[in-house]
Amino acid sequence: MGKGISYGLAAGALWGLVFLAPRLLPGFSPLELSAARYVLYGLVSAVLLAPLWSRLRHSVSGNDWRALFRLSLVGNLVYYLFLAGAVQMAGIAPASLIVGVLPVTVTLVGSRDHGALPLSKLAGPLALVAAGIVCINVDVFAHAAASGGDWRLTLIGVACAVGALLSWTWYAVANARYLAEFGHFTSQEWSLLTGVATGVLAVALAIPAALLPPPVAADAQRDWQMFLIVNIAVALGASTIGNAFWNAASRRLPLTLSGQMIVFETLFALVYGFLYEHRAPRWLELAAIVLLLAGVSASVRLHARRSSN
């Protein structure tokens, strides 16, 4: 369990970077960002998979490929399209903390899986997580109202964040269940196979991304050098290494606990956002961070107590 928690923490730290990328590249559309990230992820995965392919080629079934393409489409491409749109239209904090509901949604969906604690025993930790999410949302929308932002743009961004939440809830549960039922690949192998499947889908996405005019503001610059650097960093760090850590965590933790680990993505995204904006968290933001950490810690203790019995 200790290793699983460490892997979940590492995955969260790397995944938090994906919330910063759209903010660094305001001149590029979510379609361009998603296509570029995952074409690069597919290329990196193909290179790393090549030495293993002679051994793996007979192990990958048609059922595995179908699962890989389903998971890649919803959990990678669709998720990041929504997330990039949410960050660009609503900001890092609203996007990260709406997606931060994932520990609750994944736990609720996975509450009947083998090894999961009853929801009645998780009520306390989930209440702390929910309270943290309420705090941050109150702060975000109060601050947006005070600054006189475009509420329609913010509303579209919030809708995109909800879409990202739904996409990743499905992915987290479906991926964990598939690995538990058909666990004949290592975490690294599954991550690389996912990368290849995602890359194939991203090539198809790159066609409309290249043809459609980018819907950017008049003052947004299209810095192609920064575009390449950021997407390489995200493809290597968040997609290749982060997904490998997450698959390793999914193998070692029950679904209700792995769902709680996703909260670290939210916390790291917030930290990166504060550093980018050169400010400290406001009081409600700080309260949300404390509540989220307390909820995860309480859940870890409950699962550790059950494992020792």
Residue pairs with C-beta under 8 A, 6 or more apart in sequence:
1 252
1 253
1 257
1 303
1 304
1 307
3 248
3 252
4 248
4 249
4 251
4 252
4 253
4 257
4 258
5 249
5 253
5 261
5 300
7 245
7 246
7 248
7 249
7 252
8 245
8 246
8 249
8 253
8 258
8 261
8 262
8 264
9 261
9 264
10 242
10 245
11 242
11 243
11 245
11 246
11 249
11 261
11 264
11 265
12 261
12 262
12 263
12 264
12 265
12 266
12 267
12 268
13 264
13 268
14 237
14 238
14 241
14 242
14 245
15 238
15 242
15 246
15 265
15 268
15 269
16 96
16 264
16 265
16 266
16 267
16 268
16 269
16 270
16 271
16 272
17 233
17 234
17 237
17 238
17 268
17 272
18 80
18 83
18 234
18 238
18 269
19 83
19 87
19 92
19 95
19 96
19 269
19 272
19 273
20 92
20 269
20 272
20 273
20 276
21 33
21 37
21 84
21 230
21 231
21 233
21 234
22 30
22 33
22 83
22 84
22 85
22 87
22 88
23 87
23 88
23 91
23 92
23 273
23 276
24 226
24 230
24 276
25 33
25 223
25 226
25 227
25 230
26 88
26 216
26 217
26 220
27 214
27 216
27 220
27 221
27 222
27 223
28 36
28 214
28 216
28 222
28 227
29 209
29 212
29 214
29 215
29 216
30 80
30 81
30 82
30 83
30 84
30 85
30 88
31 81
31 205
31 208
31 209
31 212
32 209
32 214
32 227
33 80
33 84
33 231
34 77
34 80
34 81
34 84
34 202
34 205
34 209
35 202
35 205
35 206
35 209
36 206
36 209
36 227
36 228
36 231
37 80
37 202
37 231
37 234
37 235
37 239
38 76
38 77
38 80
38 198
38 199
38 201
38 202
38 205
38 235
38 239
39 199
39 202
39 203
39 206
40 231
40 232
40 235
41 76
41 195
41 198
41 199
41 202
41 235
41 239
41 240
42 195
42 196
42 198
42 199
42 200
42 202
42 203
43 199
44 195
44 235
44 236
44 239
44 240
45 191
45 192
45 193
45 194
45 195
45 196
45 198
45 199
45 240
46 195
46 196
46 199
48 192
48 240
49 56
49 189
49 192
49 193
49 195
49 196
52 189
52 192
56 185
56 189
56 193
59 184
59 185
60 193
63 182
64 182
64 185
64 193
65 197
67 174
67 178
67 182
68 193
68 194
68 196
68 197
69 197
69 200
69 201
70 174
71 171
71 174
71 175
71 178
71 194
71 197
72 194
72 197
72 198
72 201
73 201
74 167
74 170
74 171
74 174
75 167
75 168
75 170
75 171
75 172
75 174
75 175
76 171
76 194
76 198
76 201
76 239
77 198
77 201
77 202
77 205
78 163
78 167
79 164
79 167
79 168
79 171
80 164
82 160
82 161
82 163
82 164
82 167
83 95
83 99
83 160
83 161
83 164
85 156
85 157
85 160
86 94
86 95
86 98
86 99
86 157
86 158
86 160
86 161
86 164
87 95
87 157
88 157
89 153
89 154
89 156
89 157
89 160
90 153
90 154
90 156
90 157
90 158
90 160
90 161
91 140
91 144
91 157
91 273
92 269
92 270
92 272
92 273
92 276
93 136
93 139
93 140
93 270
93 273
93 285
94 137
94 140
94 141
94 144
94 154
94 157
94 158
94 161
95 157
95 160
95 161
95 164
95 269
96 265
96 266
96 269
96 270
96 273
97 133
97 136
97 137
97 140
97 266
97 270
97 288
98 137
98 158
98 161
98 162
98 164
98 165
99 161
99 164
99 165
99 168
99 265
99 266
100 132
100 133
100 136
100 263
100 265
100 266
100 292
101 133
101 165
102 165
102 168
102 169
102 172
102 259
102 262
102 263
102 265
102 266
103 126
103 129
103 259
103 260
103 261
103 262
103 263
103 295
103 296
104 126
104 129
104 130
104 133
104 259
105 165
105 169
105 259
106 169
106 172
106 173
106 255
106 258
106 259
106 262
107 119
107 122
107 126
107 255
107 256
107 259
107 260
108 119
109 169
109 173
110 116
110 173
110 176
110 254
110 255
110 256
110 259
111 118
111 119
111 256
113 176
113 177
113 180
113 254
113 255
113 256
114 180
114 254
115 254
115 255
115 256
116 254
116 255
116 256
117 254
117 256
117 302
117 303
117 306
119 126
121 302
122 256
122 299
122 302
124 298
125 260
125 295
125 296
125 298
125 299
125 302
126 295
127 295
128 291
128 292
128 294
128 295
128 298
129 260
129 263
129 291
129 292
129 295
129 296
131 291
132 287
132 288
132 289
132 290
132 291
132 292
132 295
133 288
133 292
135 284
135 285
135 287
135 288
135 291
136 284
136 285
136 288
138 284
139 282
139 284
139 285
139 288
143 282
144 151
144 154
145 151
168 262
172 258
172 259
172 262
173 255
175 247
175 250
176 250
176 255
176 258
177 255
179 190
179 247
179 250
179 251
180 250
180 251
183 251
185 193
187 244
187 245
187 247
187 248
187 250
187 251
188 244
188 247
190 247
191 240
191 243
191 244
191 247
192 240
194 243
195 239
195 240
195 243
198 239
214 222
216 222
249 258
249 261
250 258
253 261
253 303
254 303
256 299
256 303
257 299
257 300
257 303
260 295
260 296
260 299
260 300
261 296
263 292
263 295
263 296
264 296
266 292
267 289
267 292
267 293
270 281
270 285
270 289
274 280
274 281
281 289
